Amino acid sequence: MSDDGAGSGSGRVRVLVVEDDPVAADAHTLYVDRVPGFTTVAKAHTAAEARRALDRVAVDLILLDLHLPDGHGLALARSLRAAGHRADVIAVTSARDLAVVREGVSLGVVQYVLKPFTFATLRDRLVRYAEYRTSSGEAAGQDEVDRALANLRSPAPAALPKGLSGPTLERVTRTLREAAPAGVTAAVAAEVVGISRITARRYLEHLVDSGRAGRSPQYGQVGRPELVYSWK
């Protein structure tokens, strides 16, 4: 973790990571520091720690977990705005309540990242946020305003590994979601989607690697246990 003012001299975006889980906080810090142009200047596990950190160091961006032991993340964001803190916020949450999303927009939440997420997902959001921050001067017209906001609001889909296609991934994803919470094996997914078992496993493993699915061994049968994939 960088010390006070690490980002100011180099022009890097100074980030405060707020996450109640120490392991996740360390992971998020490593993710942030791997993205060129960003540096973690403080880390907090509670809303109270976050407020103290903001009084101690200069922060441009808060990576904010919404479920903290001493209050909701949006309540923290609201109190920070009232106190005059101007740092932008990227919310990190497992909640999918769109009412919360709408409330966050009014409090300076510029992006939402759903847990669990991969480094690639966060990197995409940070890179787009950096592009948004560099927009300056007077817009020539509506198109230029729209492009500046599009950098922030419309993240590009992550490139698929070689050999995987978007339409097939959508069918595998739909199969997995419809099977929740029980999950499916590669053989079942292959039969439903109409692809080979090996191909189905590649798509399922991609969903696991991207944090959208989990896997666990299924015991009770003769021979090796079979992996069951479930939607997160």
C-alpha positions in Angstrom: 0.0 0.0 0.0 1.3 3.4 -0.9 1.8 6.1 1.6 0.1 9.5 1.8 0.3 11.5 -1.4 1.7 8.7 -3.5 -0.6 9.5 -6.4 -0.4 13.3 -6.4 3.1 13.6 -7.7 2.8 11.0 -10.4 -0.7 11.9 -11.6 -2.0 8.5 -10.6 -5.6 8.1 -9.4 -5.5 7.7 -5.6 -7.8 4.9 -4.4 -9.3 4.1 -1.0 -10.3 0.5 -0.7 -13.2 0.0 1.7 -14.0 -3.7 2.3 -14.9 -5.5 5.5 -13.3 -8.8 4.6 -9.6 -8.5 5.1 -8.7 -11.1 2.5 -11.0 -9.5 -0.1 -9.5 -6.0 0.8 -6.0 -7.3 0.2 -7.1 -8.8 -3.2 -8.8 -5.6 -4.2 -5.7 -3.6 -3.3 -3.6 -5.9 -5.4 -6.0 -5.5 -8.3 -6.0 -1.7 -8.1 -2.2 -1.5 -7.9 -1.8 -3.7 -11.0 -3.7 -1.2 -13.2 -1.4 1.5 -14.7 -2.3 4.9 -13.4 -3.9 3.8 -10.2 -2.5 3.4 -6.7 -4.0 2.4 -3.3 -3.3 5.1 -0.8 -5.4 3.6 2.1 -7.5 0.6 3.1 -10.4 0.4 5.5 -12.6 -2.4 6.9 -15.4 -0.2 8.3 -17.2 3.1 7.6 -15.5 4.7 10.6 -12.0 3.6 9.3 -12.9 5.0 5.9 -13.8 8.4 7.3 -10.5 8.6 9.3 -8.6 7.6 6.2 -10.2 10.4 4.1 -9.2 12.9 6.8 -5.7 11.6 6.6 -4.9 11.2 2.9 -6.0 12.7 -0.4 -8.3 10.3 -2.3 -9.7 10.5 -5.9 -11.7 7.3 -6.0 -13.3 5.0 -3.4 -13.7 1.3 -4.1 -16.6 0.8 -1.7 -18.1 -2.4 -0.4 -21.8 -1.7 0.3 -22.2 -4.0 3.2 -20.0 -2.8 6.1 -20.2 -3.9 9.8 -21.0 -0.4 11.0 -23.4 0.7 8.3 -24.4 0.5 4.6 -21.9 1.8 2.0 -24.4 4.3 0.6 -25.0 5.8 4.0 -21.2 6.3 4.1 -21.3 7.9 0.7 -24.1 10.2 1.7 -22.2 11.3 4.8 -19.1 11.9 2.9 -20.9 14.1 0.4 -22.4 16.1 3.3 -19.0 16.6 4.7 -17.6 17.9 1.4 -15.6 14.9 0.2 -15.6 14.9 -3.6 -14.1 11.5 -4.3 -15.9 9.4 -6.9 -17.2 5.9 -5.8 -17.1 2.5 -7.5 -19.5 0.3 -5.5 -18.6 -3.3 -4.9 -21.6 -5.5 -4.0 -23.3 -8.8 -4.4 -26.7 -7.1 -4.2 -28.6 -6.7 -7.5 -31.3 -4.3 -6.2 -31.8 -1.7 -8.9 -33.3 0.7 -6.4 -29.9 0.7 -4.6 -28.2 1.4 -8.0 -30.5 4.4 -8.6 -29.8 5.8 -5.1 -26.1 5.4 -5.6 -26.0 7.4 -8.8 -27.2 10.5 -6.9 -24.4 10.0 -4.4 -21.5 9.9 -6.8 -21.4 6.2 -7.5 -20.0 6.1 -11.0 -19.7 2.3 -11.5 -21.0 -0.9 -9.9 -19.0 -4.1 -9.8 -20.9 -7.2 -8.8 -19.1 -9.7 -6.5 -17.4 -12.0 -7.1 -15.4 -10.3 -9.9 -12.1 -11.0 -11.6 -9.1 -8.7 -12.1 -10.1 -8.2 -15.7 -13.6 -6.9 -14.7 -12.2 -4.4 -12.3 -9.4 -3.3 -14.7 -12.0 -2.6 -17.3 -14.0 -0.4 -15.0 -10.9 1.5 -13.8 -9.5 2.0 -17.3 -12.9 3.4 -18.4 -13.1 5.6 -15.3 -9.6 7.0 -16.1 -10.8 7.8 -19.6 -13.8 9.6 -18.1 -11.6 11.6 -15.8 -9.4 12.8 -18.5 -12.3 14.4 -20.4 -11.8 18.1 -20.1 -12.4 21.4 -21.9 -15.7 22.4 -23.6 -17.7 19.8 -25.6 -18.2 20.7 -29.2 -21.7 19.2 -29.1 -24.0 16.5 -27.9 -22.0 13.7 -29.5 -18.9 14.6 -27.5 -20.8 14.7 -24.2 -22.3 11.3 -25.1 -18.9 9.8 -25.8 -17.5 11.0 -22.5 -20.4 9.4 -20.6 -20.2 6.3 -22.7 -16.7 5.7 -21.5 -18.1 5.4 -18.0 -21.4 3.8 -18.5 -20.9 1.3 -21.3 -18.0 -1.1 -20.5 -16.9 -3.3 -23.4 -17.6 -7.0 -23.0 -14.5 -8.9 -22.1 -12.9 -10.8 -24.9 -13.7 -14.5 -24.9 -10.9 -17.1 -24.8 -10.1 -18.5 -28.3 -12.5 -21.1 -29.5 -15.5 -19.8 -27.4 -18.4 -18.0 -29.0 -20.8 -15.5 -27.5 -24.1 -17.2 -28.6 -23.0 -20.6 -27.2 -21.8 -18.9 -24.0 -25.3 -17.3 -23.6 -27.0 -20.8 -24.0 -24.6 -22.4 -21.5 -25.2 -19.5 -19.1 -29.0 -19.8 -19.5 -28.8 -23.5 -18.9 -26.8 -23.0 -15.7 -29.1 -20.3 -14.4 -32.2 -22.3 -15.0 -30.7 -25.2 -13.1 -30.0 -23.1 -10.0 -29.5 -23.9 -7.2 -28.9 -27.6 -8.0 -26.4 -27.0 -10.8 -25.5 -29.2 -13.8 -22.7 -31.4 -14.9 -20.8 -30.9 -18.1 -22.6 -33.9 -19.6 -26.1 -32.4 -18.8 -25.1 -28.9 -20.1 -23.8 -30.5 -23.3 -27.0 -32.4 -23.9 -29.2 -29.3 -23.2 -27.1 -27.0 -25.4 -26.3 -29.5 -28.1 -22.5 -29.4 -27.9 -19.9 -32.0 -26.9 -19.2 -32.7 -23.2 -15.6 -31.4 -23.6 -16.8 -28.1 -25.2 -19.5 -27.7 -22.5 -16.8 -28.1 -19.8 -14.7 -25.3 -21.5 -17.6 -22.9 -21.3 -18.4 -23.9 -17.7 -14.8 -23.5 -16.7 -14.8 -20.0 -18.3 -17.8 -19.1 -16.2 -16.0 -20.3 -13.1 -12.8 -18.4 -14.0 -14.9 -15.2 -14.6 -16.5 -15.5 -11.1 -20.0 -16.2 -12.4 -20.2 -19.9 -11.5 -18.8 -22.3 -8.9 -17.9 -26.0 -9.1 -18.0 -28.8 -6.6 -17.5 -32.6 -6.8 -20.5 -34.8 -6.8 -19.9 -37.9 -4.7 -22.0 -41.1 -4.2 -21.3 -42.7 -7.6 -18.8 -45.4 -8.6 -15.5 -44.1 -9.9 -14.3 -40.5 -9.9 -16.6 -37.9 -8.6 -18.2 -35.7 -11.3 -18.0 -31.9 -11.1 -21.2 -30.0 -10.7 -21.3 -26.4 -11.8 -23.7 -23.9 -10.2 -24.6 -20.3 -10.9 -23.5 -17.8 -8.3 
